[in-house]
Amino acid sequence: MLKVLISEGQGERFSVQTSAEKFFKDFFSDEENFVGNIKVEGEFVKDGSSLIIRGKIFCRKVFLCDRCLAKTQEDQVHEFDEEIDKFQLTSDVLDISELVRDVLVAAQPIQNLCKPDCKGLCPNCGKPLEGECTCNKRN
């Protein structure tokens, strides 16, 4: 769980992290998952009856390229900005786990590519077109 202590000050900064494997346990497949640590850095600001929490999520994703099937990993950074009604808070500790999970899941691309110009697999031999294929290039 990712919990942030809300103090009485304004513009309070926070930094929390957790294991990606524990955080997304059984959520993704072995081919597509987050690894290492998920780190969240941000700040919260009290604004009348609202608490505004904003920051960045740092993580690493492992996946199979949708074109060439190569196992790839990439570092990701995602920003968030959320307004919370202060009257809904029951303590001075705010659990941001659901917020972080929602941001990470929603920010994932529809297509996972090892690089933007990945050529994929040869339709004849099934090898990557990045140089391993020896088929006639006219096909």
Secondary structure, 3 states (H helix, E strand, C coil): CCEEECCCCCCEEEEEEEEHHHHCCCCCCCCCEEEEEEEEEEEEEEECCEEEEEEEEEEEEEEECCCCCCEEEEEEEEEEEEEEEHHHCCCCEEECHHHHHHHHHHCCCCCCCCCCCCCCECCCCCCECCCCCCCCCCC
